[in-house]
């Protein structure tokens, strides 16, 4: 029995790019597909497996209408092309930065995550992507929370909801100062650990020898 090969991230991306081109994607979209496969692999998800399944999936063209994106026909949406569109529209009036966004029937929705994560990092927000039995939070171009690991890898088309929330800014808390009265109390307690000054304590202060020995 042959063992599964272990690929580096660069090899993963290169293989994904060639496969996407072989499946008929143009260079730009193939590069986006390769990026998605690498990103998911880096997050310890099966990026190549998801991409391989997506490349042979029959999908319909995207239509954007109000707060719901769907295919123009009865087929599911392609997660790669939809993800690219999400990145382009993220901060526009019809994107999820302004209000919750519904995506109807997306095939392999986990492939949306790299594009949402990148757009959320660019907008400095936390993005939440949810579908049946799955909840993912994204920030800083990575995954913060992943609930429903099996659902992430599910093949069935899913209705997806994308929302955003402002990012937690640690600098607001790092800049807080300690009141002077508290500092005085702490300093008084710290002084109790000091040795009282005396002739003996002065003689014992410092190192016994030279550091240059």
Residue pairs with C-beta under 8 A, 6 or more apart in sequence:
7 15
7 48
9 38
9 41
9 42
12 37
12 38
12 41
12 47
12 48
13 34
13 35
13 37
13 38
14 34
15 48
16 33
16 34
16 36
16 37
16 38
16 47
16 48
16 51
17 30
17 31
17 33
17 34
19 51
19 52
19 55
20 29
20 30
20 33
20 34
20 51
20 55
21 27
21 30
23 55
23 56
25 33
25 55
25 80
29 80
29 81
29 84
32 80
32 83
32 84
32 115
33 51
33 54
33 55
33 80
35 114
36 47
36 51
36 80
36 83
36 111
36 114
36 115
37 47
37 48
37 50
37 51
38 47
39 47
39 113
39 114
39 117
40 46
40 47
40 50
40 110
40 111
40 113
40 114
41 47
41 48
43 113
43 142
43 143
45 110
45 152
45 153
46 153
49 153
50 108
50 110
50 111
50 153
51 80
51 111
53 108
53 155
54 78
54 79
54 80
54 107
54 108
54 111
57 76
57 78
57 107
57 108
58 75
59 71
59 75
59 76
59 77
59 78
59 81
59 107
60 71
60 72
60 73
60 74
60 75
60 76
60 77
60 78
61 71
61 72
61 73
62 69
62 70
62 71
62 72
62 77
62 78
62 81
62 82
62 85
63 69
63 70
63 71
63 72
64 85
64 89
64 94
66 94
67 94
67 99
67 100
67 101
67 102
68 101
68 102
68 103
68 104
69 77
69 82
69 85
69 101
69 102
69 103
69 104
70 77
70 103
70 104
70 105
71 77
71 104
71 105
76 105
76 106
76 107
76 157
77 103
77 104
77 105
77 106
77 107
77 157
78 107
79 106
79 107
79 108
79 109
79 110
79 111
79 112
80 111
82 103
82 106
82 112
83 111
83 112
83 114
83 115
83 116
84 115
86 95
86 96
86 112
86 115
86 116
86 119
86 162
87 115
87 116
87 118
87 119
89 95
90 96
90 97
90 116
90 119
90 120
90 122
90 123
91 97
91 98
91 119
91 123
92 98
94 101
95 101
96 116
96 127
96 162
96 163
96 164
97 123
97 125
97 164
100 161
100 162
100 163
101 161
101 162
101 163
102 159
102 160
102 161
103 109
103 112
103 159
103 160
103 161
103 162
104 159
105 157
105 158
105 159
106 112
106 131
106 157
106 158
106 159
106 160
107 155
107 157
108 155
109 129
109 131
109 134
109 157
109 158
109 160
110 152
110 153
112 129
112 160
112 162
113 129
113 136
113 138
113 143
116 127
116 129
116 138
116 162
117 127
117 138
117 139
117 141
117 142
117 143
118 141
119 127
120 126
120 127
120 138
120 139
120 141
120 164
121 139
121 140
121 141
123 164
124 167
125 139
125 164
125 165
125 166
125 167
126 137
126 138
126 139
126 144
126 164
126 165
126 166
126 167
126 168
127 137
127 138
127 139
127 162
127 163
127 164
128 135
128 136
128 137
128 138
128 161
128 162
128 163
128 164
128 165
129 135
129 136
129 137
129 138
129 160
129 161
129 162
130 136
130 160
130 161
130 162
130 163
131 151
131 158
131 159
131 160
131 161
132 151
132 158
132 159
133 148
133 150
133 151
134 147
134 148
134 151
134 152
134 154
134 158
135 145
135 146
135 147
135 148
136 143
136 145
136 146
136 147
136 152
137 143
137 144
137 145
137 146
138 144
139 167
146 152
195 201
